[in-house]
Amino acid sequence: MEIHGLNKTTLLDYPEHVAATVFTGGCNFRCPFCHNSELVLAPGGQPAFSEEEVLAFLKKRRCLLEGVCITGGEPTLQPDLEEFIGKVKELGYLVKLDTNGYRPEVLERLLKAGMLDYVAMDVKASPENYSKVAGLQGMDVERVGRSVKLLKESGIDYEFRTTVVKGLHSIEEFEKIGRWISGAKAYYLQAYRENENVLCPGYEAFSREEMEAMAAFAHRYIDRVMLRGVE
């Protein structure tokens, strides 16, 4: 598997678990606010880790770590993702997958095989606004909808999340998003943060008050709606 980053210990990436995070290279979206642009545009220019190196580390840390988060980039693009997860599960770890949901066939296969314990799926925008926010013209939004349905019916722990960006989202849009993912277990609205690695710098975050208004719209359809990273 194409691995270009390893966070050896995190208390944030996997809810309620001490975990390590593995970063894969490449993505099928071009979200202008993406903060991992090197992994998206030029993964080959980033440090590389072999599977053997990562698995050896995980084997040593079994007494300290509980889970492994696989993120990116977009992990479902990796042809040997299922094989890698199988090796991680053999070491006794819980596995969390971060995904944009655009490859529902991969997600379905992993769920059916019992490979996943937690999934965090990005819901970039309302269906009408998806292509703009994902940076992918002519995309098939129904593919994202299929992944939403898969997770809601999966029986595993999961969350949907939206990074909220002024200039790309509107406050009222979150009623449409809430209706689209109605009945979800958990939905997080994440504050945008500018950094030197953003794909298209220059965007801004909404205020706490504005994000609370967005959450109120979504809460009409989802019981558990929370803000993340808001000052």
Secondary structure as GFF3:
##gff-version 3
##sequence-region A 1 231
A	DSSP	beta_strand	3	10	.	.	.	ID=ss1
A	DSSP	beta_strand	19	24	.	.	.	ID=ss2
A	DSSP	alpha_helix	37	41	.	.	.	ID=ss3
A	DSSP	three_ten_helix	43	45	.	.	.	ID=ss4
A	DSSP	alpha_helix	51	60	.	.	.	ID=ss5
A	DSSP	beta_strand	67	71	.	.	.	ID=ss6
A	DSSP	three_ten_helix	75	77	.	.	.	ID=ss7
A	DSSP	alpha_helix	81	90	.	.	.	ID=ss8
A	DSSP	beta_strand	94	99	.	.	.	ID=ss9
A	DSSP	alpha_helix	104	112	.	.	.	ID=ss10
A	DSSP	beta_strand	118	122	.	.	.	ID=ss11
A	DSSP	three_ten_helix	127	129	.	.	.	ID=ss12
A	DSSP	alpha_helix	130	134	.	.	.	ID=ss13
A	DSSP	alpha_helix	141	152	.	.	.	ID=ss14
A	DSSP	beta_strand	157	164	.	.	.	ID=ss15
A	DSSP	alpha_helix	173	180	.	.	.	ID=ss16
A	DSSP	beta_strand	187	191	.	.	.	ID=ss17
A	DSSP	alpha_helix	208	219	.	.	.	ID=ss18
A	DSSP	beta_strand	225	228	.	.	.	ID=ss19
###
